[in-house]
Amino acid sequence: MRLSAVAICFSVLVSACAARKPHGSTTPTPPVNPTVDVEPLHLRAERSGEGFYVQAYDAQSLFEQGLDLMRQGDCDAANEAFDTLSAGFPESRYLSAALYNAGLCLQRQSRWEEAAKRYETLLRVRPASRDIKHAGFQLAFLYLETARWEDALATADALLARADLDSDERVEAMARRAAALLGRSEVEAAATAAQATLRFYRTRAEQARVKDPHFVASASYTLAETLRLRSEAIEIPLAAVAQQHEVLESRAQLLLAAQRAYFDTIRLTDAYWASAAGYRIGAMYDAFWQEIMGAPVPPPERSMTTEELDIYREAYRRRLAELVSPLTRHAIRYWEL
């Protein structure tokens, strides 16, 4: 019975489409090889009792079903509808939106790799879709989340090559690029990219200003991270006090520059990056204190006995602890904040 109803409805639909008059005509004209733009209809038969239950579905109904389930927060069921559409209707005009929304649903569940595959499929099979730009931004995020630095960099570069980005979108792509370079341990290149992002932000005209500070703060944080990494890359040598002091001074200058960059991040008032920057300041001071306390003791200026050397080293460590104790206070303060 259901099959008959479906068949009748489908027959009426096609007949009605074929009988449409051309625009402006006043008398009916017979169709000549009419082309009807109708979404394909699939029938699925399932045994029910002694007979069969036949279900009809098309791409539009699956897409609308998926959207409704997505709004209800049932991403598993929504993705089942979207994936059925993608597999059964590869030529449908709903394919691009189905792939994009499936990716969003999977992101909500932190299923990064599966979400990325949906966006990657969208870019491959619908390269002219209006969803391409937004899929690219989602992919840049997912690649960074999964440490796929090369893919993140390539995606950010592809986005920056577009001419249709507004100021917020361009800042996002630039910040993602800086983060990808940092992930690849290209510290100097990451610093340059982060500085370019901040310069772009500061030089926008009022009508083209960046409205959301999140990715500006991201770039500021990346810049701070490059300064911290440069500081931590300087090793404290086993050398005379004067030479150690020179090295420590270089490290401290970079540490203070990093602190200023973290402060700049906090001032942008984005909660996520402000809290990350505050934590990093504390961790940075703690790491510096730990390394100083574990640094090799400079050799004494005169020969000493074993007993004298023990006293010398103990006195040196005690004096050093007094000098660097402000670092631990800084660390505690920023962790508390």
N, C-alpha and C positions, 0 to 999 in steps of 0.2 A: 504494500500500500504506500509506504514511504517512497519507494522507488518510482511508482506511478506519479505521485505528487511532484517529485523532483523533475521527472521527465517532462511533465506538463508545464511546470513553471519555466523550465529551460526553453522549451519549445515556444512558449508565449513570448519570452524575452527576446529570442532571436527574431521571431516574426515581427515584433514591434519595431526592432531596430531596422530591419530590412524595409519597412514601409515608411520610414521617415522621408519627408519631402526635402528637396534641396532648398537652402535659404533663399527666400524671395519668390519661390514658385507659387502659383495660385491653383494649379491643377495637379492631381496626382500623376506621377510618371513612374513607369516600371523601372526597378533598379537594374543597372547594368553592371554585372560583376561586383556587387556591393562588398566593401571591406568593413567588417564590424569589429570595433575595438572592445572586445569582451574578455575579462580575465578568465583564464581556463578554470574549469570546474572539475574537481576530483571526487570520485565516489569510492567509499570504503565499505565493504560488506563484512559483517560479523555475524556469526551464528547466534541466534537467540531462540532458545527453546527448540521448536520443530521447524522454524523458518530462519530467515536471515534479517538482520537489521542493517539497512543501508544508510550510511551517513554521507552527506554531500558537504564539501567545503571548498573554499577558494582562498586566494591570497588575501583579499581584503578582509574577509571574516576572520582569518587567522591573525592578521595584523591587529585588528580591532580587539580581538580577544586577548592578545598578548599585552596590548596597551592597558586594557582594563585590569588585568591581573597584576601588571607592573604598578599601577596606581594603588592597588590594594596591598602592595608589599610582598606579593607571592612571586618572587623572582624565578623559582624553580619551574612553576607552571607557566609563567610568562615565556621563559626561554624555550620551553617545550613547544609552545605555539610558534615562536619566532624561528626556531630551528626546523620545524616542520615546513614552514613557509619557504625557508632558504633551500631546503633539500628538494621540495616538490615543485617550486615555482621559480626556477633560476632566472627566468626572463621577466618576472613581474616588476611593475613599477614600485612595489612595496619592498623589494629586496633590500635596497640600501638602508631604508629606515629600520627594517627588521634587524639587520646586522648591527646597526649602530645602537639600537635600544637593547639588544641582547648583550652587547659589550657593557653598556651602562649597568644593567642588572647584575652582571657578573662582577663588576667593580664593587658594587654595593656589598657583595659577599666576600670581597677581598680575594677573589679567584683571578689573580692577575694574569696568569699565562693564558687561561681560557678567554678572558676578555680581550687580550691582545690579539689572539687568533681571529676573533670576530672582526676587529678593526682592520687587521691585515688583509682578511678576505675582502672586506669592503673596498679597500684601496686597490686591490688587484682586479676585482670584477666590475667595479663601478667607478673608474677613475675620473669620470666627468660629473659625478654626483655632487650635489650641494652639501652633502654630509662629509665630504673628504677633508675639508679644513678642520672641522671639529674632531673628526676621527684622528687626525694627525696630532692634535693637542692631547687627546686622551692617550694616544700611543706614547708620546713623549713622557708623560707622567708614568705610565706603566713600565716603560723601559728603565727609567730611573729607579723605580721601586724595586725592580728585579735585577738591578746592577748590569743591565745590558747597555753598557756605556757607548759602544760603537753605534748601536741602533738608535740610541737616544740622540747622539750627536748628528747622525744623518737625518733623523726626523726633524730636529730643530733647524738644521740648515735648509731642509726642504720647505719648512714653514716660512723661514725668513726670506726665501726667494719669491714668495707670493707678494703680489701688489695690492691685495685687498685686506691687509691686516690693519685694524685700528690701533691706537696707541697702547691700549691694555694688552691686546693680543701680541703686539711686537715685543713688549717688555716681557711677557710670559715666555715667548720663544727664545729671547735673548738670555733670560735667566736660566731656562732649561739647558741651553747650550753651555753656559758657564758651569753649571752643575755637572754636566756630562764630562766636560774637560777635567774637572776636579776628580771625578770618579776614575778617570783614566790616568790619574796622578800627573797630569800636565799642569803643574802648579802655576807656572808663569803665564801660560796661555789662559788658564782659568781666571787668574787675576786680571788680565787684560780684558777678557770677555765680561767679567763682572763690572769693571770700571766703565766699559762702554755702555753697559746696561744702565748704570747709575747716571752717566752723562746724558744718555737719551732721555731719561726720566726728568732730569733737572732742566733740560733745554726745550721742553714742550711749550708751545704757545697755549694760552688759556683755553682756547676752543678745542685743543687737541691734548689736553692734559691727561695724565694717567689717573684714573679714578680709584682703582683698587691697589692698596699698598702691598698686597701679599707678595707679589713677585719682585717688587722693588726690594722688599725686605729679604727675599730669598737671595738676590744678587749681593746685597750688603753682607749677608751671612757668609756667602761663598768667598767674598773678598777677605773677610775676617779669618776664615779658615785657611786661606792661602798664607796669610801672615803668620798664623799660629804654626803651620807646618814648616814654614821657613825657619822659624825660631827653634822648633824642636829638632830640626835637622842639624843644628850646630852642636857638636859634641864637646863636652868639657874635657880637655886633655890632661894627661899626667904631666904637669909642667910647673914651673915656678909660679909663685903667687901672682906676680905682676902679669904673667901671660894668661893665667886663668881668669884674672880680673878683666882683662881685655875681652876674652871670649864671653864671659858672663855679661859684660856690658852690651855686647852686640846682641846677645839673646834677649836681654831685658828690653832693649830698644824695640825689637820686633814684637816682643810680648805686649809692650805698651801700645804699639801701633795696632795690634790685633784687638786689644781691649777697646780702643777708640772705635774701631770698626764694629765691634759687637755692640757698643753703646749706640752707635748710629742705627744699627738694626733695631734695637729696643725702642728708639725714638720714633720709628715708623709705626709703632703701636699695632702691629699685627700680632695677635696673641700667640700664634704658633711659633713664629720666628723669634719673638721677644723672649719667650720662655726658653727656647733652644739656645739663644745667645747668652742669657743669664746663666744657664747651666754650664755652658762651655767656658765662660769666664772663670767660674769656680773650679772646674776640672783643669783648666789651663794653669792656674796658680798652684793647684795641688800637684800636678805633674812636674812643674818647675821646682817646687820645694823638694819633692821626692828625688829628683835627679841631682839637685845640688847636694843634698844630704848623702847621696850615694856616690858622689864624684870622688875621684882619686885625691888623696891628701897630697898637697905639694911637698916636694922633698925639702927637708930643713936646709938652712943656709950653712950649717956646720956639721961636722961628723958627730954622731950621737951613739951612745950605747943602746942596747935593746930596751933597757928600762926607760931611758930618756926618750926613746922613740915612742914608746907606749904613752908616756905622759904628754908628749908633744901632740900626738894624734888625738888623744882624748880632749886636750885643751882646744885644739883646732875645731873639732866637731862641736864642742860646747859653744864656742864663740860663733861659729857658723850658724848654729841653731838659733842663737839670739838675733843674729842679723837677718835671717830669712823668716823669722816667725810672723812678720806682717803678711807674708804670702799665705800662710795658713788661715790667718784671720780674714783676709780677702776671700779666700775660697769658701769659708764657712758663711760669710755674709752673703755672697751671691747665691749660694745654694739655698740659704734661708729665703732670700727674696724670690 
